[in-house]
Amino acid sequence: MTHVTDVVLPMLVLITPLGAVVLAVASAIRLDHEID
């Protein structure tokens, strides 16, 4: 089970910031469309 957590934890650490960036970009695009 230790190997599973060793693989999952780094993945979560990498995916979480990427998800935040994607949400930020998506919200920025929505704002641009709303302004237009």
N, C-alpha and C positions, 0 to 999 in steps of 0.2 A: 504493500500500500504506500510505502514511502516513495517509491518511484513514481506513482501516480501523482501524488501531491507535488513532487519535484517538477513534474511536467506541467501540471495544471496551473500552479501559482505563477510561474513566469509568463504563461500564456495570458492569464488574467491581467497581469501587470502591463503586458504589451497591448492587449485588446482594449482595456479601459480608456487609456489616453486616446487611442485611435477613435473609439466610439465618441468621446467628447469632442474631438476635432471634427468628426463627421457631422455631429449635431450642430456644432457652431457654424460650419459651412452651410448646412441645410437651412438654418435659421437666417443666416446672412442672405442667402439666395432668396428666401421668402420675403425678407424685408425689401430687397431690391425690386422684386416683382410688385410688392404692395405699393412702393413709392411710385413706380411707373404706372 
